[in-house]
Amino acid sequence: MPAIQPAHRTATRPSLRDRVDQRIFDAIWSRSLVYNTCWEDPAVDRVVLGLGADDHVLVITSAGCNALDYALAGPRRIDCVDANPRQNALLELKLAGIAALGFEDFYAIFGDGHHPDFARLYRTHLRERLSPFAREWWDRHTQWFASARGSFYFHGLSGLVARGVRTWFRAQPRLRVAMFDLLAAGDLESQRHIYDRQVAPLLWNRAVNWTISRQLVMNLLGVPHPQRRLVQAEHADGVSGFIRAALEYVFRELPLADNYFYRVYLTGRYAPDCCPEYLKRENFLRLKGGLAESIRVHTGTVTAFLQSGHAPISRFVLLDHMDWMGSYHPAALDAEWQAILKRAAPRARILLRSAQTRPAWLDQVRLADGATLQQRLRFDGALAAALQPRDRVHTYPGLVIADAPA
């Protein structure tokens, strides 16, 4: 049977509603900071990646939290790539803070989400360390960190959703108390009891299910409509059913004592004993002592970055962006995989996430010689299956781990 070439594949034809949803998503995304914190669990990533001193890492920037986490393992170089320059501006601000500030000021900014003297610190210590775009962006958004009534984590698109949740809780005082009781629970048995008796009966109703199923809410969370369709196909009860199942697993099956992902969006701040690794004093000092210097920031697509250089890359962290590419831009996805494998070092490890347990596009990608990913890569489904239940975010059913040829 002749090899299937990329030109033979066609994208799914979007409906009028799809096109409208996509234009709204593009308009929002092109003007906004989408993620104010990373929404992937780096504790899982560390097990998958096994980072060492010789590793060269490519990671999609997002909010930069996980790149800083990887830097603590001491890899030789970390290239952070994002097509949204505002995401890179956030990482630049964190790197500037690590270089120029003491721990207390840094933690107030990124741990509490608020520093009463942020405007002065920004002007005198941080601004000069930023690229022109990042400087212009933060010149206009210093108030995100300076308001005593708010928090940085209630800004940006995902922050708007968190702010909406906070407003809902304030209107439901019994639910608000129950959620804080849940965060304070000392063990899983207590968590399950509080969730089943106090939280679930108040949290889930028709209005909530309708709201979280809207594409506008998905847009604010950085989920374009092609990915929403994958979620709908994955779960019999659609988006709302998927979200409910994910939250119930987190609240009933995983300890919340170190689950900083949900704490920050429920409270607007981290806690010293429940925060990303880069916000712990000893790790901040290690980053400040030189580990953060391994990080480089690039604005553009993954494919463009890979095609711009030649140095072998041993670790790829690609998040979930291939879901929407597989739906509507299969030729671009083919080109990206071609670029990945061209730059991959022998036995390079590739980590990505998906809204599907097993992404359909894995079987559809064709390389320039007609080879499939199954023919070119070795997938470690057993490790992925073992690690997926430990993911503290649990909003990605699919965890894909693959190794390049030796």
C-alpha positions as CSV (number, residue, x, y, z in Angstrom):
1,M,0.0,0.0,0.0
2,P,1.6,3.4,-0.9
3,A,2.5,5.8,1.8
4,I,0.0,8.5,2.6
5,Q,1.5,11.9,2.1
6,P,0.6,15.0,4.0
7,A,-1.0,16.6,1.0
8,H,-3.7,13.9,1.0
9,R,-5.0,14.9,4.3
10,T,-7.7,17.6,4.7
11,A,-8.8,19.6,7.7
12,T,-12.3,19.1,9.1
13,R,-14.6,21.7,7.6
14,P,-15.8,24.0,10.4
15,S,-19.4,25.1,10.7
16,L,-20.5,28.7,10.8
17,R,-20.8,28.4,14.6
18,D,-17.3,27.0,14.7
19,R,-15.9,29.9,12.7
20,V,-17.6,32.4,14.9
21,D,-16.3,30.7,18.1
22,Q,-12.8,30.6,16.5
23,R,-12.8,34.3,15.7
24,I,-13.9,35.1,19.2
25,F,-11.1,32.9,20.6
26,D,-8.5,34.4,18.3
27,A,-9.6,38.0,19.2
28,I,-9.4,37.3,22.9
29,W,-6.2,35.3,22.7
30,S,-4.4,37.9,20.6
31,R,-4.9,40.7,23.1
32,S,-4.7,38.9,26.5
33,L,-2.6,37.1,29.0
34,V,-4.4,33.8,29.0
35,Y,-2.7,31.8,31.8
36,N,-1.5,33.5,35.0
37,T,-0.2,30.2,36.4
38,C,0.7,26.9,34.8
39,W,-2.1,24.3,34.7
40,E,0.0,21.2,34.2
41,D,1.5,19.3,37.2
42,P,5.3,19.5,37.1
43,A,5.6,16.8,39.7
44,V,4.4,14.4,37.0
45,D,6.7,16.0,34.5
46,R,9.8,15.5,36.6
47,V,9.2,11.8,36.8
48,V,8.6,11.6,33.0
49,L,11.6,13.8,32.1
50,G,14.2,12.6,34.5
51,L,16.2,15.8,33.9
52,G,20.0,15.9,34.2
53,A,22.8,18.3,33.7
54,D,23.2,17.5,30.0
55,D,19.6,18.0,29.0
56,H,18.4,20.6,26.6
57,V,14.7,21.2,27.1
58,L,12.0,22.8,24.9
59,V,8.9,23.8,26.8
60,I,5.9,25.9,25.8
61,T,6.1,28.8,28.1
62,S,2.5,29.2,29.4
63,A,3.0,31.1,32.7
64,G,6.6,30.0,33.2
65,C,6.1,28.3,36.5
66,N,7.0,24.8,35.2
67,A,10.1,26.1,33.3
68,L,11.3,27.4,36.6
69,D,10.5,24.1,38.2
70,Y,12.6,22.3,35.6
71,A,15.5,24.7,36.1
72,L,15.8,23.5,39.6
73,A,16.9,20.1,38.2
74,G,19.9,21.9,36.7
75,P,19.5,21.1,32.9
76,R,22.0,22.7,30.6
77,R,19.4,24.8,28.7
78,I,15.7,25.5,28.7
79,D,14.1,27.1,25.7
80,C,10.7,28.5,26.5
81,V,8.6,29.1,23.4
82,D,5.1,30.7,23.1
83,A,3.2,32.3,20.3
84,N,1.6,34.6,22.7
85,P,4.2,37.3,23.8
86,R,2.2,38.1,26.9
87,Q,2.9,34.7,28.3
88,N,6.6,35.3,27.7
89,A,6.3,38.7,29.3
90,L,5.1,37.0,32.5
91,L,8.0,34.6,32.6
92,E,10.4,37.6,31.9
93,L,8.9,39.4,34.9
94,K,9.5,36.3,37.1
95,L,13.1,36.0,35.9
96,A,13.6,39.7,36.5
97,G,12.2,39.3,40.0
98,I,14.5,36.4,40.7
99,A,17.5,38.4,39.6
100,A,16.7,41.7,41.3
101,L,14.6,41.1,44.4
102,G,14.8,39.4,47.8
103,F,12.7,36.5,48.6
104,E,10.1,38.4,50.7
105,D,9.3,40.8,47.9
106,F,9.3,38.1,45.3
107,Y,6.9,35.9,47.3
108,A,4.5,38.8,47.9
109,I,4.3,39.5,44.2
110,F,3.9,35.9,42.9
111,G,2.9,34.1,46.1
112,D,0.3,36.5,47.6
113,G,-0.5,38.0,44.2
114,H,-0.2,41.5,45.7
115,H,2.6,43.8,46.8
116,P,1.7,47.2,48.2
117,D,4.9,48.7,46.8
118,F,4.9,46.9,43.5
119,A,4.8,50.0,41.3
120,R,8.1,51.3,42.9
121,L,9.8,47.9,42.7
122,Y,8.8,47.5,39.1
123,R,10.1,50.9,38.2
124,T,13.4,50.7,40.1
125,H,14.3,47.0,39.9
126,L,12.4,45.1,37.3
127,R,11.5,47.2,34.3
128,E,15.0,47.6,32.9
129,R,15.5,43.9,32.8
130,L,12.5,43.3,30.4
131,S,12.4,43.1,26.7
132,P,10.6,46.0,24.9
133,F,7.4,44.1,24.5
134,A,7.3,42.9,28.1
135,R,8.2,46.4,29.4
136,E,5.3,47.9,27.4
137,W,2.9,45.3,28.6
138,W,3.7,45.6,32.3
139,D,3.9,49.4,32.1
140,R,0.1,49.1,31.4
141,H,-0.6,46.4,33.9
142,T,1.3,47.1,37.1
143,Q,-2.1,47.5,38.9
144,W,-2.6,43.8,38.6
145,F,-0.1,43.3,41.4
146,A,-0.8,46.6,43.3
147,S,-4.4,46.4,44.3
148,A,-5.0,45.6,48.0
149,R,-8.6,44.5,47.1
150,G,-7.5,41.9,44.5
151,S,-4.8,39.6,43.4
152,F,-2.8,39.0,40.3
153,Y,-4.4,35.6,40.1
154,F,-7.8,37.2,39.5
155,H,-6.4,38.9,36.3
156,G,-5.8,37.6,32.8
157,L,-8.4,35.4,31.1
158,S,-8.1,32.4,33.4
159,G,-8.2,35.0,36.3
160,L,-11.5,36.3,35.1
161,V,-12.9,32.8,35.6
162,A,-11.4,32.5,39.0
163,R,-12.9,35.9,39.9
164,G,-16.3,34.7,38.7
165,V,-16.0,31.6,40.9
166,R,-15.1,33.8,43.9
167,T,-18.1,36.0,43.3
168,W,-20.3,33.0,43.1
169,F,-19.0,31.7,46.4
170,R,-19.6,35.1,48.0
171,A,-23.2,34.8,47.0
172,Q,-23.3,31.3,48.4
173,P,-21.8,31.6,51.9
174,R,-22.5,28.0,52.9
175,L,-20.7,26.8,49.8
176,R,-17.8,29.2,50.5
177,V,-17.3,27.9,54.0
178,A,-17.6,24.3,52.8
179,M,-14.8,24.9,50.2
180,F,-12.5,26.4,52.7
181,D,-13.2,23.5,55.1
182,L,-12.3,21.2,52.2
183,L,-8.9,23.0,51.7
184,A,-8.2,22.7,55.4
185,A,-9.1,19.0,55.6
186,G,-6.2,17.0,57.0
187,D,-6.7,13.7,55.2
188,L,-8.6,12.0,52.3
189,E,-11.3,10.6,54.5
190,S,-12.1,14.1,55.8
191,Q,-12.0,15.5,52.2
192,R,-14.4,12.9,50.9
193,H,-16.8,13.5,53.8
194,I,-16.8,17.3,53.4
195,Y,-17.1,17.1,49.6
196,D,-19.9,14.6,49.6
197,R,-21.9,16.2,52.5
198,Q,-21.2,19.9,52.2
199,V,-19.8,20.8,48.8
200,A,-21.3,18.6,46.1
201,P,-25.0,19.3,47.0
202,L,-24.4,23.0,46.8
203,L,-22.0,23.2,43.9
204,W,-23.6,21.2,41.2
205,N,-26.9,22.5,39.7
206,R,-28.4,23.2,36.3
207,A,-27.1,26.8,36.2
208,V,-23.5,25.8,37.0
209,N,-23.6,23.0,34.4
210,W,-24.9,25.4,31.8
211,T,-22.3,28.1,32.6
212,I,-19.3,25.8,32.5
213,S,-20.4,24.4,29.2
214,R,-20.3,27.7,27.4
215,Q,-17.6,28.3,24.8
216,L,-17.0,31.8,26.2
217,V,-15.9,30.2,29.5
218,M,-13.8,27.7,27.6
219,N,-12.2,30.6,25.6
220,L,-11.3,32.3,28.9
221,L,-9.6,29.1,30.1
222,G,-7.6,28.9,26.8
223,V,-9.7,26.0,25.4
224,P,-10.6,26.6,21.7
225,H,-13.7,25.0,20.3
226,P,-12.0,22.1,18.5
227,Q,-10.6,21.0,21.8
228,R,-14.0,21.5,23.5
229,R,-15.3,19.0,20.9
230,L,-12.7,16.5,21.9
231,V,-13.8,16.8,25.5
232,Q,-17.4,16.3,24.5
233,A,-16.5,13.2,22.5
234,E,-14.5,11.9,25.5
235,H,-17.2,12.2,28.1
236,A,-20.9,11.1,27.8
237,D,-22.1,14.0,29.8
238,G,-20.2,16.6,27.8
239,V,-18.1,19.4,29.1
240,S,-19.9,19.9,32.4
241,G,-19.8,16.2,33.1
242,F,-16.1,16.1,32.4
243,I,-15.4,19.0,34.6
244,R,-17.5,17.6,37.4
245,A,-15.7,14.2,37.1
246,A,-12.3,15.9,37.2
247,L,-13.1,18.0,40.2
248,E,-14.6,15.1,42.1
249,Y,-11.5,13.0,41.5
250,V,-9.2,15.8,42.7
251,F,-11.3,16.6,45.8
252,R,-12.0,13.0,46.8
253,E,-8.9,11.0,45.7
254,L,-5.9,13.3,45.9
255,P,-4.6,15.1,49.0
256,L,-5.3,18.9,48.8
257,A,-2.5,19.8,51.3
258,D,-0.1,20.3,48.4
259,N,-2.6,21.0,45.6
260,Y,-1.6,24.6,44.9
261,F,-3.4,24.6,41.5
262,Y,-6.9,24.8,43.0
263,R,-5.9,26.7,46.1
264,V,-4.7,29.7,44.1
265,Y,-7.8,30.0,42.1
266,L,-10.1,29.6,45.1
267,T,-8.2,32.0,47.4
268,G,-6.3,34.3,45.1
269,R,-3.0,33.3,46.7
270,Y,-0.7,30.4,47.4
271,A,0.4,29.3,50.9
272,P,4.1,28.9,51.9
273,D,3.5,25.2,52.3
274,C,1.3,24.9,49.3
275,C,2.9,26.6,46.3
276,P,5.0,26.0,43.2
277,E,8.6,25.0,43.9
278,Y,10.0,28.3,42.6
279,L,8.1,30.1,45.4
280,K,9.9,28.2,48.2
281,R,12.7,30.1,49.8
282,E,15.4,27.6,49.3
283,N,14.5,27.0,45.7
284,F,14.3,30.8,45.0
285,L,17.8,31.1,46.3
286,R,19.0,28.3,44.1
287,L,17.4,29.9,41.0
288,K,18.9,33.3,42.0
289,G,22.3,31.6,42.5
290,G,22.5,30.7,38.8
291,L,20.0,28.0,37.9
292,A,17.6,30.5,36.3
293,E,20.3,31.4,33.8
294,S,19.6,28.3,31.8
295,I,16.2,29.7,30.7
296,R,15.8,31.5,27.3
297,V,12.6,33.0,26.1
298,H,11.3,33.0,22.5
299,T,8.1,34.3,20.9
300,G,6.8,32.4,18.0
301,T,5.5,28.9,17.0
302,V,7.2,25.7,18.0
303,T,7.9,24.9,14.4
304,A,9.5,28.2,13.6
305,F,11.7,27.9,16.7
306,L,12.8,24.4,15.8
307,Q,13.6,25.4,12.2
308,S,15.7,28.3,13.4
309,G,18.4,26.2,14.9
310,H,20.3,22.9,14.8
311,A,21.3,22.0,18.4
312,P,19.8,18.6,19.5
313,I,17.0,18.8,22.0
314,S,16.7,16.0,24.5
315,R,13.4,16.9,26.3
316,F,10.2,18.3,24.7
317,V,7.2,19.5,26.9
318,L,4.5,20.3,24.4
319,L,1.4,20.8,26.6
320,D,-1.9,20.3,24.7
321,H,-1.7,22.6,21.6
322,M,-1.6,19.7,19.2
323,D,-5.3,18.9,19.9
324,W,-6.6,21.9,18.0
325,M,-3.9,21.6,15.3
326,G,-4.9,18.0,14.7
327,S,-8.5,19.1,14.2
328,Y,-8.1,22.0,11.7
329,H,-4.5,22.3,10.7
330,P,-3.2,18.8,10.1
331,A,-0.6,19.9,7.6
332,A,0.9,22.3,10.1
333,L,0.9,19.5,12.7
334,D,2.7,17.2,10.2
335,A,5.3,20.0,9.7
336,E,5.8,20.5,13.5
337,W,6.4,16.8,14.0
338,Q,8.9,16.8,11.2
339,A,10.7,19.7,12.9
340,I,10.6,17.9,16.3
341,L,12.2,14.8,15.0
342,K,14.8,16.7,13.0
343,R,15.9,18.4,16.2
344,A,15.4,15.5,18.6
345,A,18.6,14.1,20.2
346,P,18.9,10.3,20.2
347,R,16.4,8.9,22.7
348,A,14.9,12.3,23.3
349,R,11.8,12.2,25.5
350,I,8.6,13.9,24.4
351,L,5.8,14.8,26.8
352,L,2.4,16.1,25.8
353,R,-1.2,16.3,27.1
354,S,-4.5,16.0,25.4
355,A,-8.3,16.3,26.0
356,Q,-8.5,12.7,24.7
357,T,-7.3,9.7,26.5
358,R,-5.6,8.6,23.3
359,P,-5.5,11.5,20.8
360,A,-6.8,10.5,17.4
361,W,-4.3,12.7,15.6
362,L,-1.4,10.4,16.8
363,D,-2.6,7.9,14.1
364,Q,-3.1,10.6,11.5
365,V,0.3,12.5,11.5
366,R,2.4,11.7,8.4
367,L,6.0,12.6,8.1
368,A,7.7,13.7,4.9
369,D,8.7,10.1,4.0
370,G,5.2,8.8,4.7
371,A,6.1,7.3,8.1
372,T,3.7,7.4,11.0
373,L,4.5,8.4,14.5
374,Q,3.9,4.8,15.6
375,Q,6.7,3.7,13.2
376,R,9.1,6.4,14.3
377,L,8.6,6.8,18.1
378,R,8.4,4.4,21.1
379,F,5.3,5.2,23.2
380,D,5.4,4.4,26.9
381,G,1.7,3.8,27.6
382,A,2.4,2.0,30.9
383,L,4.3,4.9,32.4
384,A,1.6,7.3,31.3
385,A,-1.1,5.1,32.8
386,A,0.7,4.9,36.1
387,L,1.3,8.6,36.3
388,Q,-2.0,10.0,35.1
389,P,-3.9,9.2,38.4
390,R,-1.3,11.2,40.3
391,D,-1.9,14.4,38.3
392,R,-3.1,17.1,40.8
393,V,-4.8,19.1,38.1
394,H,-6.5,16.2,36.4
395,T,-8.1,18.2,33.5
396,Y,-6.2,16.3,30.8
397,P,-7.4,12.7,30.3
398,G,-4.5,12.1,27.9
399,L,-0.9,12.0,29.0
400,V,1.4,11.0,26.1
401,I,5.0,9.9,26.6
402,A,7.2,9.0,23.6
403,D,10.9,8.5,22.9
404,A,12.7,9.3,19.7
405,P,14.9,6.7,18.0
406,A,18.4,6.0,19.4
